Amino acid sequence: MFSWMSKNEDSSPEMYETVLEGLKKVYKNKLLPLEQAYHFHDFHSPPYEDADFDAKPTVMLVGQYSTGKTTFIRYLLERDFPGIHIGPEPTTDRFIAVMYDEREGSVPVFEILVTRRQQFSPLDKFGKFGNSFLNRFQCSLVNSPVLKGISIVDTPGILSGEKQRVDRGYDFTGVLEWFAERVDRIILLFDAHKLDISDEFRRSIEALRGHDDKIRIVLNKADMVDHQQLMRVYGALMWSLGKVLQTPEVARVYIGSFWDQPLVHDVNRRLFEDEEQDLFKDLQSLPRNAALRKLNDLIKRARLAKVQAYIISALRKDMPSVFGKEGKKKELIKKLDEIYKQIQREYQISPGDFPKVEKMQELLQHHDFTKFQTLRPRLIEVVDKMLSEDIAHLMQQIPMDDEARVAAPVLKGGAFDGVKDMVSPFGYKRGEGIDAGQGEPDWIVNKDRHKYDSIFSSLNPVDGKVTGANAKAEMVKSKLPNSVLGKIWKLSDVDKDGFLDADEFALAMHLIQVKIGGYDIPTELPDHLVPPSKRGDARPEE
């Protein structure tokens, strides 16, 4: 519980039970009146609702078509989800919110907006993007442990070439901006074979400016090129990003192949493993840092709302009272950049806090300047006090909120089970230097048993078993990703002793062939695959 005591009760901040409860109240009581007075919601984004503060952390995937966005989600969940469609052509033409629910299925858009999915209700309430967008927005409910900690938003593949001329029927970049303000991570995916940044992709990236701290860049499908080509591809991507992002900092790019099929070139397997661990640890931090992210977003919104008030009041002040209103409006819109500079000098505001001139000029065309309000210093003072006192106190409470941070959901399940896995030799940096009977005729693995036994003998078994390190050296020859091989290991190590005997090793090799043959690995070992020598006394999964 959060509370502050002060000798002077009149000047003490309000008492809030949680940081999120405090954010809700200071927004409604102190920032919202300023937004309403100066048309903030017409120019920027709808007002925050309670669900914007209560929503679990959300990750949004953005990229050109066929860069592996949907496959990335499948890789995280280690399963399909309702509405999934994977292919080389632009397959995702809609926004899909992948969320946790024991009841699985695709939910119609209006059920999302009207029922308990209040996180997305402003999309319909303010009619900002129209039915053309709403008809391309759905929610996919999945009973996955990963989604107990985060939600994921899959976006339509961004078009390139002639396809960019297709009218989507709604403001695509505007929708991206709306989500960018509310999500916790924005993952930009690039294909190692398709580094060109189309005009629509460039506009989409520009729409995400102001949220640079949320952006993570992933060079996907990196196994499609060898190590020498990968070096050139990485350099080309950095050059292209430098022109679009226009920031002095060098962007952090995660390199890997986020799918469960055999790697085409596995010479960079160790690099992919390290990069995947870094990215997944970053995503795992989201539930713990959710309150801090919402607080930072509210600060950015407050600064923008103050700038909006200065702009609107400046336009109103220069409007004539009777004649020449339309002509003066056109003149003010034309010289908006000069008004920006004047406000910057007068109020000592950084240029980076101002919205784009071109966007404001376009939106101002549809407003009557005579209905704008002049500056009300009291509203500005309330927001300034909110930033200096209320937000400051809430900021101080976040590190002290140990109980809430410990109680925050930990991302587990799916691909996250491989992060720092200390059981399987396919866990991160496992299998290097680890200390260290025939089946019955009806066992399907016996079909190729002679090959598996020959390999097993070559791995120098001790007391009839091979170590994780020796088994890993053979299993990685399949070129399957570590996440898949880790699952195969857990299924094959039936007695959970960290070694494989001849039966277990044969089972592992059989499962590898099953996966290479295009079939999914079972989540639990079916009875007919349990080695006959282990039936009846196998230990339960830990």
C-alpha positions as CSV (number, residue, x, y, z in Angstrom):
1,M,0.0,0.0,0.0
2,F,1.2,3.5,-0.9
3,S,0.7,6.4,1.5
4,W,2.6,9.5,2.4
5,M,2.5,11.4,5.6
6,S,3.1,15.0,6.0
7,K,3.0,17.5,8.9
8,N,1.2,19.9,6.6
9,E,-1.9,18.1,5.6
10,D,-3.0,20.7,3.1
11,S,0.1,20.4,1.0
12,S,0.5,16.6,1.3
13,P,-0.1,14.5,-1.8
14,E,-3.2,12.3,-2.0
15,M,-3.0,8.8,-0.7
16,Y,-3.2,6.0,-3.2
17,E,-3.4,2.2,-2.6
18,T,-1.3,1.4,-5.6
19,V,0.8,3.2,-8.2
20,L,-1.8,2.4,-10.9
21,E,-4.6,3.7,-8.8
22,G,-2.7,6.9,-8.3
23,L,-2.1,7.3,-12.0
24,K,-5.8,6.9,-12.8
25,K,-6.8,9.6,-10.3
26,V,-4.2,12.2,-11.2
27,Y,-5.0,11.7,-14.9
28,K,-8.8,12.1,-14.4
29,N,-8.6,15.0,-11.9
30,K,-5.6,17.0,-13.2
31,L,-4.6,16.2,-16.7
32,L,-7.9,15.3,-18.4
33,P,-9.4,18.8,-17.8
34,L,-6.5,20.4,-19.7
35,E,-6.9,17.9,-22.6
36,Q,-10.7,18.6,-22.8
37,A,-10.2,22.4,-22.8
38,Y,-7.8,22.5,-25.7
39,H,-9.1,19.7,-28.0
40,F,-6.3,17.3,-27.3
41,H,-8.4,14.3,-28.2
42,D,-9.2,15.7,-31.7
43,F,-5.6,16.2,-32.5
44,H,-3.8,13.4,-30.8
45,S,-5.5,10.4,-29.1
46,P,-8.7,9.6,-27.2
47,P,-8.7,10.1,-23.4
48,Y,-7.3,7.3,-21.2
49,E,-9.8,5.0,-19.6
50,D,-9.2,2.8,-16.6
51,A,-8.5,-0.2,-18.8
52,D,-5.5,1.7,-20.3
53,F,-3.9,1.5,-16.8
54,D,-5.1,-1.9,-15.9
55,A,-4.2,-3.7,-19.1
56,K,-1.4,-6.3,-18.9
57,P,1.8,-5.5,-20.9
58,T,1.3,-5.7,-24.6
59,V,3.8,-6.4,-27.4
60,M,3.1,-5.2,-31.0
61,L,4.8,-6.7,-34.0
62,V,5.4,-4.5,-37.1
63,G,7.0,-5.3,-40.3
64,Q,6.7,-5.8,-44.1
65,Y,4.8,-8.8,-45.2
66,S,6.5,-12.2,-45.1
67,T,9.0,-11.1,-42.4
68,G,7.8,-13.7,-40.0
69,K,5.5,-11.7,-37.6
70,T,2.9,-14.4,-37.2
71,T,5.5,-17.1,-37.1
72,F,7.3,-15.2,-34.4
73,I,4.1,-15.3,-32.3
74,R,3.7,-19.0,-32.9
75,Y,7.4,-19.5,-31.9
76,L,6.7,-17.7,-28.6
77,L,3.6,-19.6,-27.8
78,E,4.9,-22.9,-29.3
79,R,1.4,-23.5,-30.7
80,D,-1.0,-22.2,-33.3
81,F,-3.7,-19.6,-32.4
82,P,-7.1,-18.9,-33.9
83,G,-6.8,-16.8,-37.0
84,I,-3.2,-17.9,-37.8
85,H,-2.3,-17.9,-41.5
86,I,1.3,-18.2,-42.5
87,G,2.6,-17.8,-46.1
88,P,5.0,-15.9,-48.4
89,E,2.2,-13.6,-49.6
90,P,0.6,-10.8,-47.5
91,T,-1.5,-13.2,-45.4
92,T,-2.4,-10.9,-42.4
93,D,-4.7,-8.1,-43.6
94,R,-6.0,-7.4,-40.1
95,F,-4.9,-6.4,-36.6
96,I,-5.1,-9.5,-34.3
97,A,-4.9,-9.1,-30.6
98,V,-3.7,-12.4,-29.2
99,M,-4.9,-12.6,-25.5
100,Y,-5.2,-15.1,-22.7
101,D,-8.5,-16.9,-22.1
102,E,-9.4,-20.5,-21.1
103,R,-12.1,-20.2,-23.7
104,E,-10.3,-20.4,-27.0
105,G,-11.4,-19.0,-30.4
106,S,-11.7,-15.9,-32.5
107,V,-13.9,-13.2,-31.0
108,P,-15.9,-10.8,-33.3
109,V,-14.8,-7.2,-33.2
110,F,-17.9,-5.8,-31.5
111,E,-17.7,-8.3,-28.7
112,I,-14.1,-7.1,-28.1
113,L,-15.3,-3.4,-27.9
114,V,-18.5,-3.9,-26.0
115,T,-17.7,-6.6,-23.4
116,R,-14.9,-6.9,-20.9
117,R,-12.2,-6.3,-23.6
118,Q,-12.3,-2.6,-22.5
119,Q,-8.6,-2.1,-23.4
120,F,-9.6,-1.5,-27.0
121,S,-13.0,0.2,-26.5
122,P,-11.7,3.7,-27.4
123,L,-11.2,2.5,-31.0
124,D,-14.9,2.3,-31.4
125,K,-16.1,4.9,-28.8
126,F,-14.6,7.8,-30.6
127,G,-15.0,6.5,-34.1
128,K,-11.5,7.6,-34.8
129,F,-10.7,5.0,-37.5
130,G,-14.1,4.0,-38.8
131,N,-15.8,0.7,-39.6
132,S,-13.3,-0.1,-42.3
133,F,-10.7,-0.6,-39.6
134,L,-13.0,-2.3,-37.1
135,N,-13.9,-4.9,-39.7
136,R,-10.1,-5.7,-39.9
137,F,-9.6,-6.1,-36.2
138,Q,-10.2,-9.3,-34.2
139,C,-9.2,-10.9,-30.9
140,S,-7.7,-14.4,-30.7
141,L,-8.2,-16.0,-27.3
142,V,-5.6,-18.6,-26.5
143,N,-5.1,-20.7,-23.3
144,S,-1.4,-20.2,-23.2
145,P,0.7,-19.6,-20.1
146,V,2.7,-17.0,-22.0
147,L,-0.4,-14.9,-22.4
148,K,-1.0,-14.8,-18.7
149,G,1.8,-12.2,-18.5
150,I,1.5,-10.4,-21.8
151,S,-0.8,-9.8,-24.8
152,I,0.4,-9.6,-28.3
153,V,-0.8,-7.5,-31.3
154,D,-0.1,-8.8,-34.8
155,T,-0.4,-6.1,-37.4
156,P,-1.0,-6.4,-41.2
157,G,2.1,-6.9,-43.3
158,I,3.3,-3.5,-44.6
159,L,3.2,-3.4,-48.4
160,S,6.0,-2.7,-50.8
161,G,6.3,-1.9,-54.6
162,E,3.0,-1.5,-56.5
163,K,1.0,-3.0,-53.6
164,Q,1.6,0.3,-51.6
165,R,-0.9,2.0,-53.9
166,V,-3.7,-0.2,-52.5
167,D,-6.0,1.9,-50.3
168,R,-6.5,0.1,-47.0
169,G,-9.7,2.2,-46.3
170,Y,-8.5,3.5,-43.0
171,D,-5.6,5.5,-41.5
172,F,-3.1,2.7,-41.1
173,T,-0.3,4.8,-39.6
174,G,-2.9,6.5,-37.3
175,V,-3.8,3.1,-35.9
176,L,-0.1,2.2,-35.4
177,E,0.3,5.5,-33.4
178,W,-2.7,4.7,-31.2
179,F,-1.3,1.3,-30.4
180,A,2.2,2.6,-30.0
181,E,1.1,4.9,-27.2
182,R,-0.4,2.0,-25.3
183,V,1.8,-1.0,-25.8
184,D,5.0,-1.8,-23.8
185,R,7.2,-3.1,-26.7
186,I,7.2,-2.5,-30.4
187,I,9.1,-5.2,-32.3
188,L,10.2,-4.2,-35.8
189,L,10.9,-7.3,-37.9
190,F,13.1,-7.3,-40.9
191,D,13.7,-10.2,-43.3
192,A,17.4,-11.0,-44.0
193,H,16.4,-11.4,-47.7
194,K,14.3,-8.3,-47.9
195,L,16.0,-5.2,-46.4
196,D,14.5,-2.5,-48.6
197,I,12.3,-0.2,-46.6
198,S,9.2,0.7,-48.6
199,D,7.5,4.1,-48.5
200,E,4.7,2.7,-46.3
201,F,7.1,1.1,-44.0
202,R,9.1,4.3,-43.7
203,R,5.8,6.2,-42.8
204,S,5.0,3.5,-40.3
205,I,8.4,3.8,-38.6
206,E,8.0,7.6,-38.5
207,A,4.6,7.2,-36.9
208,L,6.4,5.4,-34.0
209,R,8.7,8.3,-33.2
210,G,8.4,9.5,-29.7
211,H,8.3,5.9,-28.5
212,D,11.9,5.0,-29.3
213,D,12.4,3.5,-25.8
214,K,9.8,0.8,-26.6
215,I,11.2,-0.2,-30.0
216,R,13.2,-3.4,-30.5
217,I,14.6,-4.4,-33.9
218,V,14.8,-8.0,-35.0
219,L,16.7,-9.3,-38.1
220,N,14.7,-12.4,-38.7
221,K,15.3,-15.4,-40.9
222,A,19.0,-14.9,-40.4
223,D,19.7,-18.6,-40.9
224,M,18.8,-18.1,-44.6
225,V,22.3,-16.6,-45.2
226,D,25.8,-17.9,-44.3
227,H,28.0,-16.1,-41.8
228,Q,29.7,-13.9,-44.4
229,Q,26.5,-12.8,-46.0
230,L,25.0,-12.2,-42.6
231,M,27.7,-9.6,-41.9
232,R,26.9,-7.8,-45.1
233,V,23.1,-8.0,-44.4
234,Y,23.6,-6.6,-40.9
235,G,25.6,-3.6,-42.3
236,A,23.0,-2.9,-44.9
237,L,20.2,-2.9,-42.3
238,M,22.1,-0.5,-40.1
239,W,22.6,1.8,-43.0
240,S,18.9,1.7,-43.9
241,L,17.8,2.2,-40.3
242,G,20.1,5.2,-39.9
243,K,18.4,7.0,-42.7
244,V,14.9,6.3,-41.3
245,L,15.3,6.6,-37.5
246,Q,17.6,9.6,-37.7
247,T,18.9,9.2,-34.2
248,P,22.6,9.6,-33.1
249,E,22.4,6.3,-31.2
250,V,23.2,3.0,-32.9
251,A,20.0,0.9,-32.9
252,R,20.2,-2.5,-31.1
253,V,19.4,-5.2,-33.6
254,Y,18.6,-8.8,-32.4
255,I,19.7,-11.4,-34.9
256,G,18.0,-14.8,-35.2
257,S,15.6,-17.2,-36.8
258,F,12.4,-17.3,-34.8
259,W,10.7,-20.5,-36.1
260,D,10.8,-24.2,-35.2
261,Q,12.0,-25.6,-38.5
262,P,15.6,-26.8,-39.3
263,L,18.1,-24.0,-39.7
264,V,19.3,-23.6,-43.3
265,H,22.7,-22.4,-42.1
266,D,23.5,-23.3,-38.5
267,V,27.0,-22.0,-38.4
268,N,25.6,-19.0,-36.4
269,R,23.6,-21.2,-34.0
270,R,25.5,-19.9,-30.9
271,L,24.9,-16.3,-32.0
272,F,21.2,-16.9,-32.5
273,E,21.1,-18.5,-29.0
274,D,22.7,-15.5,-27.4
275,E,20.5,-13.0,-29.2
276,E,17.3,-14.9,-28.4
277,Q,18.2,-15.0,-24.8
278,D,18.7,-11.2,-24.7
279,L,15.4,-10.5,-26.5
280,F,13.4,-12.9,-24.3
281,K,14.9,-11.5,-21.1
282,D,13.9,-8.1,-22.3
283,L,10.3,-9.3,-22.8
284,Q,10.3,-11.1,-19.5
285,S,10.9,-7.8,-17.8
286,L,7.7,-6.3,-19.0
287,P,5.3,-7.4,-16.3
288,R,7.7,-6.2,-13.6
289,N,8.1,-2.8,-15.2
290,A,4.5,-2.3,-16.3
291,A,3.7,0.5,-13.8
292,L,6.9,2.4,-14.7
293,R,6.1,2.3,-18.4
294,K,2.5,3.6,-17.8
295,L,4.0,6.4,-15.6
296,N,6.5,7.4,-18.3
297,D,3.7,7.4,-20.9
298,L,1.6,9.7,-18.7
299,I,4.5,12.1,-18.4
300,K,4.9,12.3,-22.2
301,R,1.2,12.8,-22.6
302,A,1.2,15.6,-20.0
303,R,4.0,17.4,-21.8
304,L,2.2,17.2,-25.1
305,A,-1.1,18.4,-23.6
306,K,0.7,21.5,-22.3
307,V,2.1,22.2,-25.7
308,Q,-1.3,21.7,-27.3
309,A,-2.8,24.3,-24.9
310,Y,-0.1,26.8,-25.8
311,I,-0.7,26.3,-29.6
312,I,-4.5,26.5,-29.4
313,S,-4.5,29.5,-27.2
314,A,-1.9,31.3,-29.4
315,L,-4.1,30.7,-32.5
316,R,-7.2,32.0,-30.6
317,K,-5.4,35.1,-29.4
318,D,-4.5,36.2,-33.0
319,M,-8.0,35.7,-34.4
320,P,-10.0,38.8,-35.3
321,S,-13.2,39.4,-33.4
322,V,-15.4,40.2,-36.4
323,F,-14.1,40.4,-40.0
324,G,-11.5,38.4,-41.9
325,K,-11.7,35.3,-39.8
326,E,-11.2,32.8,-42.7
327,G,-8.3,34.7,-44.2
328,K,-6.6,35.0,-40.8
329,K,-7.1,31.2,-40.2
330,K,-5.3,30.4,-43.4
331,E,-2.5,32.7,-42.5
332,L,-2.0,31.3,-39.1
333,I,-2.0,27.7,-40.4
334,K,0.6,28.7,-43.0
335,K,3.0,30.2,-40.4
336,L,2.4,27.5,-37.8
337,D,6.1,26.7,-37.7
338,E,6.8,30.4,-36.7
339,I,4.2,30.1,-33.9
340,Y,6.0,27.0,-32.7
341,K,9.3,28.9,-32.4
342,Q,7.6,31.7,-30.6
343,I,6.1,29.3,-28.0
344,Q,9.5,27.6,-27.6
345,R,11.1,30.9,-26.8
346,E,8.4,32.2,-24.5
347,Y,7.9,29.1,-22.4
348,Q,11.3,27.5,-22.7
349,I,10.0,24.3,-24.3
350,S,12.1,21.8,-26.2
351,P,11.3,21.5,-30.0
352,G,11.1,17.7,-29.5
353,D,7.9,18.2,-27.4
354,F,6.0,19.6,-30.3
355,P,3.8,17.6,-32.7
356,K,4.7,17.6,-36.4
357,V,3.9,20.8,-38.1
358,E,2.4,19.2,-41.2
359,K,0.1,17.0,-39.2
360,M,-1.2,19.9,-37.1
361,Q,-1.7,22.0,-40.2
362,E,-3.8,19.3,-41.8
363,L,-6.0,18.8,-38.7
364,L,-6.4,22.6,-38.0
365,Q,-8.2,23.0,-41.4
366,H,-11.3,21.4,-39.9
367,H,-11.6,23.5,-36.8
368,D,-13.2,26.9,-36.0
369,F,-10.5,29.0,-34.3
370,T,-13.0,31.3,-32.8
371,K,-14.2,28.4,-30.6
372,F,-10.8,27.8,-29.2
373,Q,-10.1,28.9,-25.6
374,T,-7.5,31.5,-24.5
375,L,-4.8,30.3,-22.1
376,R,-6.0,29.4,-18.7
377,P,-2.9,29.4,-16.5
378,R,-4.7,27.6,-13.7
379,L,-5.0,24.4,-15.8
380,I,-1.3,24.6,-16.7
381,E,-0.4,25.1,-13.0
382,V,-2.4,22.0,-12.0
383,V,-0.5,19.9,-14.5
384,D,2.8,21.3,-13.5
385,K,2.1,20.5,-9.9
386,M,1.0,17.0,-10.9
387,L,4.4,16.5,-12.7
388,S,6.5,17.9,-9.9
389,E,4.7,16.4,-6.9
390,D,2.2,13.6,-7.7
391,I,4.2,11.9,-10.4
392,A,7.4,12.4,-8.4
393,H,5.9,10.7,-5.4
394,L,4.6,7.8,-7.5
395,M,8.0,7.5,-9.2
396,Q,9.6,7.1,-5.7
397,Q,7.2,4.4,-4.7
398,I,7.9,2.1,-7.7
399,P,11.2,0.7,-6.4
400,M,9.6,0.3,-3.0
401,D,6.8,-1.7,-4.4
402,D,8.7,-5.0,-3.9
403,E,5.6,-7.0,-3.1
404,A,3.8,-5.9,-6.3
405,R,6.9,-6.6,-8.4
406,V,7.3,-10.1,-7.0
407,A,3.6,-10.7,-7.5
408,A,3.8,-9.6,-11.1
409,P,3.2,-12.4,-13.6
410,V,6.5,-14.0,-14.8
411,L,6.5,-14.9,-18.5
412,K,6.7,-18.7,-18.6
413,G,5.6,-21.4,-20.9
414,G,6.2,-21.6,-24.6
415,A,9.6,-20.5,-25.8
416,F,10.2,-18.7,-22.5
417,D,10.8,-22.1,-20.8
418,G,14.2,-22.2,-22.6
419,V,15.4,-19.0,-21.0
420,K,18.2,-20.0,-18.6
421,D,17.0,-23.6,-18.6
422,M,19.3,-25.5,-16.3
423,V,17.9,-29.0,-16.9
424,S,18.2,-29.6,-20.6
425,P,21.6,-29.4,-22.4
426,F,19.7,-27.2,-24.9
427,G,19.1,-24.5,-22.4
428,Y,21.2,-21.4,-22.7
429,K,24.9,-22.2,-22.6
430,R,24.2,-25.8,-21.4
431,G,25.7,-29.0,-22.7
432,E,29.3,-27.8,-22.7
433,G,31.4,-29.6,-20.1
434,I,28.5,-31.1,-18.1
435,D,29.6,-33.6,-15.4
436,A,28.6,-36.4,-16.2
437,G,18.6,-52.7,-23.1
438,Q,16.8,-53.1,-26.5
439,G,13.1,-52.2,-26.9
440,E,10.4,-54.6,-27.8
441,P,9.6,-55.4,-31.4
442,D,6.3,-53.4,-31.3
443,W,8.1,-50.1,-30.4
444,I,7.9,-47.9,-33.5
445,V,11.4,-46.5,-32.8
446,N,12.9,-49.9,-33.5
447,K,12.3,-49.4,-37.2
448,D,15.6,-47.5,-37.5
449,R,17.1,-48.7,-34.2
450,H,20.2,-50.1,-35.8
451,K,21.3,-46.6,-37.1
452,Y,20.6,-45.0,-33.7
453,D,22.5,-47.7,-31.8
454,S,25.5,-47.2,-34.1
455,I,25.5,-43.5,-33.4
456,F,25.0,-44.1,-29.7
457,S,28.1,-46.3,-29.5
458,S,30.2,-43.6,-31.2
459,L,29.3,-41.1,-28.4
460,N,31.4,-42.9,-25.8
461,P,28.6,-44.0,-23.4
462,V,29.6,-44.6,-19.8
463,D,27.7,-47.2,-17.8
464,G,25.3,-47.4,-20.7
465,K,24.5,-43.7,-20.9
466,V,25.7,-40.6,-22.8
467,T,26.1,-37.1,-21.2
468,G,24.1,-34.1,-22.3
469,A,27.1,-32.6,-24.0
470,N,27.8,-35.7,-26.1
471,A,24.1,-36.1,-27.0
472,K,23.9,-32.4,-27.9
473,A,26.9,-32.7,-30.3
474,E,25.0,-35.2,-32.3
475,M,21.5,-33.8,-32.1
476,V,22.4,-30.3,-33.3
477,K,23.5,-32.0,-36.6
478,S,19.7,-32.0,-37.4
479,K,19.9,-28.2,-37.7
480,L,16.7,-27.9,-35.6
481,P,16.6,-24.8,-33.4
482,N,17.6,-25.2,-29.7
483,S,14.1,-24.6,-28.6
484,V,12.8,-27.6,-30.5
485,L,15.8,-29.8,-29.5
486,G,15.2,-28.8,-25.9
487,K,11.6,-30.1,-26.1
488,I,12.9,-33.3,-27.6
489,W,15.4,-33.7,-24.8
490,K,12.8,-33.3,-22.1
491,L,10.5,-35.9,-23.8
492,S,13.4,-38.4,-24.3
493,D,15.0,-38.1,-20.9
494,V,12.2,-40.2,-19.5
495,D,13.7,-40.9,-16.1
496,K,14.9,-37.3,-15.7
497,D,18.5,-38.1,-14.7
498,G,20.2,-35.7,-17.1
499,F,21.6,-38.6,-19.3
500,L,20.3,-40.7,-22.2
501,D,20.5,-44.4,-22.3
502,A,20.3,-46.3,-25.6
503,D,16.5,-46.4,-25.6
504,E,16.2,-42.7,-24.7
505,F,18.8,-41.7,-27.3
506,A,16.9,-43.7,-30.0
507,L,13.7,-42.0,-28.9
508,A,15.4,-38.6,-29.3
509,M,16.6,-39.4,-32.8
510,H,13.2,-40.7,-33.7
511,L,11.5,-37.4,-32.6
512,I,14.1,-35.4,-34.5
513,Q,13.1,-37.3,-37.7
514,V,9.4,-36.7,-36.9
515,K,10.0,-32.9,-36.7
516,I,12.2,-32.9,-39.8
517,G,9.4,-34.8,-41.6
518,G,7.1,-31.8,-41.0
519,Y,5.1,-33.0,-38.0
520,D,4.8,-31.2,-34.6
521,I,6.5,-32.6,-31.5
522,P,3.9,-33.7,-28.8
523,T,3.7,-31.7,-25.7
524,E,3.7,-34.9,-23.6
525,L,5.2,-38.2,-24.6
526,P,2.4,-40.5,-25.8
527,D,2.2,-44.0,-24.4
528,H,3.2,-45.7,-27.6
529,L,6.5,-43.8,-27.7
530,V,7.6,-44.5,-24.1
531,P,10.5,-47.0,-24.3
532,P,9.3,-50.5,-23.2
533,S,12.1,-50.5,-20.6
534,K,10.6,-47.4,-19.0
535,R,6.9,-48.3,-19.0
536,G,5.3,-48.5,-15.7
537,D,8.1,-46.9,-13.7
538,A,8.7,-43.6,-15.5
539,R,8.9,-40.6,-13.3
540,P,6.3,-37.8,-13.8
541,E,7.4,-34.6,-15.6
542,E,9.0,-32.2,-13.2
